[in-house]
């Protein structure tokens, strides 16, 4: 059983930046697929960014709404996946969840962007 702990959320003004971290309790070296999702009040949980590892290559993909502003990355040595969020907008306000291997989820971290 892998446990995920997220951190880095908080409150920021529009245009600001935050970096979210999601650290696993065990090695993530064998986990190919990871992602960050978000859920705003009253809305469904949506995929924001994903990173898939095939061999030595990482493939990242993003929701249209965050392309060019968010960057997902992973550090196997630290068992951590990151989400760098720049040029934040009020519509980015949500609880952000990390996911690994399609079955492990973090507890969520709140991101609030004020305009």
C-alpha positions as CSV (number, residue, x, y, z in Angstrom):
1,X,0.0,0.0,0.0
2,X,1.4,3.3,-1.0
3,X,0.4,6.5,0.9
4,X,0.7,9.9,-0.7
5,X,1.2,13.1,1.1
6,X,0.7,16.4,-0.6
7,X,2.0,19.8,0.3
8,X,2.6,23.2,-1.1
9,X,-1.0,24.5,-1.3
10,X,-2.0,27.9,0.0
11,X,-3.4,31.3,-0.9
12,X,-1.9,33.4,-3.5
13,X,-2.8,36.4,-5.6
14,X,-3.6,36.1,-9.3
15,X,-0.4,36.0,-11.3
16,X,1.5,34.3,-8.5
17,X,3.0,30.9,-8.3
18,X,2.9,27.8,-6.2
19,X,4.6,24.4,-6.3
20,X,2.7,21.4,-5.1
21,X,4.6,18.3,-4.0
22,X,3.3,14.8,-3.6
23,X,5.6,12.3,-1.7
24,X,5.0,8.6,-1.7
25,X,5.7,6.4,1.3
26,X,7.6,4.0,-0.9
27,X,9.6,3.9,-4.1
28,X,7.9,5.3,-7.2
29,X,10.5,4.1,-9.6
30,X,8.2,1.3,-10.9
31,X,5.1,3.6,-11.1
32,X,4.7,4.7,-14.7
33,X,1.6,6.9,-14.5
34,X,1.0,9.8,-12.2
35,X,-1.2,12.9,-12.3
36,X,-2.6,15.9,-10.6
37,X,-6.3,16.4,-10.4
38,X,-8.4,19.3,-9.0
39,X,-11.9,19.7,-7.7
40,X,-13.6,23.0,-7.3
41,X,-16.7,23.2,-5.0
42,X,-19.7,21.8,-6.7
43,X,-17.7,20.5,-9.7
44,X,-16.3,17.1,-10.7
45,X,-12.7,16.2,-10.2
46,X,-10.8,16.9,-13.4
47,X,-7.3,15.9,-14.6
48,X,-4.9,18.8,-14.7
49,X,-1.6,17.2,-15.7
50,X,-0.3,13.8,-16.1
51,X,3.2,12.3,-16.6
52,X,3.7,8.9,-18.1
53,X,7.1,7.2,-18.1
54,X,8.0,4.8,-20.9
55,X,11.5,3.5,-20.6
56,X,13.6,6.5,-19.8
57,X,11.3,9.1,-21.3
58,X,8.7,11.0,-19.4
59,X,5.6,12.2,-21.4
60,X,3.7,15.1,-19.9
61,X,0.2,16.1,-20.9
62,X,-2.0,19.0,-19.7
63,X,-5.5,20.2,-19.6
64,X,-6.0,23.0,-22.1
65,X,-6.8,25.4,-19.3
66,X,-3.3,25.1,-17.8
67,X,-1.1,24.6,-20.8
68,X,1.9,26.9,-20.7
69,X,1.3,27.8,-17.1
70,X,1.7,24.4,-15.2
71,X,4.5,21.9,-15.3
72,X,4.4,18.4,-13.9
73,X,7.7,16.6,-13.0
74,X,8.9,13.7,-11.0
75,X,11.9,12.9,-8.9
76,X,12.3,9.2,-8.3
77,X,15.1,9.7,-5.8
78,X,12.7,11.7,-3.6
79,X,9.6,9.6,-4.4
80,X,7.9,12.8,-5.3
81,X,5.9,14.3,-8.1
82,X,5.6,18.0,-8.5
83,X,3.2,20.5,-10.0
84,X,4.7,23.9,-10.7
85,X,1.9,26.4,-11.2
86,X,2.6,29.8,-12.6
87,X,0.5,32.8,-13.7
88,X,-2.3,31.5,-11.4
89,X,-5.8,32.6,-12.1
90,X,-8.9,32.7,-9.8
91,X,-10.4,29.8,-11.7
92,X,-7.5,27.7,-10.6
93,X,-8.9,27.7,-7.1
94,X,-9.6,24.1,-6.1
95,X,-8.5,21.2,-4.0
96,X,-5.6,19.5,-5.8
97,X,-5.1,15.8,-5.6
98,X,-2.2,13.7,-6.7
99,X,-2.6,10.2,-8.2
100,X,-0.2,7.4,-8.8
101,X,-0.7,4.2,-10.7
102,X,-4.4,4.9,-11.1
103,X,-5.2,3.7,-7.7
104,X,-3.3,5.7,-5.1
105,X,-4.6,9.1,-4.1
106,X,-3.4,11.9,-1.8
107,X,-5.6,13.6,0.7
108,X,-5.7,16.9,-1.3
109,X,-4.3,20.3,-0.8
110,X,-6.2,23.5,-1.1
111,X,-5.1,26.2,-3.6
112,X,-6.9,29.5,-3.4
113,X,-6.2,32.3,-5.9
114,X,-7.6,35.7,-5.2
115,X,-8.1,38.3,-7.9
